[in-house]
Amino acid sequence: MSTRGTRGRGTRGPGRGRRGARAESLASDTIPVVDASETLASPTTDSGTRPYDRTARDDALSQAMLRILERVTSPNTGSRGSVSERLQSNGAEVFKGISRVAPNVAEYWLEATERIMDDLDCTAKQKLKGAISLLREEAYQWWLTVKEGTQLERITWELFKSAFQGKYVGASYVDAQRKEFLNLTQGDRSIAEYEVEFLRLSRYARGIVATEYKRCVRFEDGLRDSLQVLIAPQRERDFAALVEKVKIAEDVKRAERQSWEKKRSKTKIDLKPSNSDQRHRKSARADGPVRAEAPIAAVSLQPCADCGKSHYGECWKRIGACLRCG
């Protein structure tokens, strides 16, 4: 009897050790810390002994691990303020919508906020919630008014953007920007500056530059004449390539102008008398003999035949004029 009992305990002992090591390995590779509530108690018999059931134990462990993984990978359902905090931590700013806010300020806020939400891979629904969470004071009161007068299914991100632009940007501002684009020329700007302004204003006239071809033609038309004559014959219709070619032409023109100015400056220096020449001329004038001026010969007057005196002009005696009073 003692031999059988010893053999049985010896057989079960290593088995428990292997199973324990296997369970520890699985737990450590999957989840570092497992909540005690996730572990399942093994079934026991009335006598308190634990039956060895590999299939049941593996199923229980698999179910526990599955529940833990589902909880870990489920979307974050944090507080309502978490959306706003997440956006602000990435650079988004609140919008108060104070009266007479500049249209370009409101436009910039909407664009910057949407760009941040795009970087965070937000859906349209998340964008709507995120933008609303950033509204404050007058802006939030305005949105409540819009929301109350709109059916729930129509409240979308696109509706928000349209309503926001109508309220804080305005059609008059958009029209003014479109006119500015139509009159845009390079002027004294560099090509880089002209490109920035062209792209900024072209958003307000998308119909005019709807295609790559139209965009290139419009950009060329605004160039300075000195650059336009170099670029137009190439008929470039890729906007990025066009801008690059114009920048190269601008650099060439700048180099030519600098070279010409340098040559002109050098020519002026060569034509200007040197200091040594000027000193030599001054010294020659100071040391040279002074030429005597020729004396002016005195004019001699002949005696008048009528009065016997020497005088200029007509004789008064001959014409009967008074010699005392003239």
Helices and strands as residue ranges (DSSP letters): H 2-30, G 36-38, H 54-73, H 82-89, H 103-119, H 124-133, H 137-148, G 152-154, H 157-164, I 165-169, H 171-182, H 191-202, G 203-205, H 212-221, H 225-231, G 232-234, H 239-271, H 275-287, H 316-319
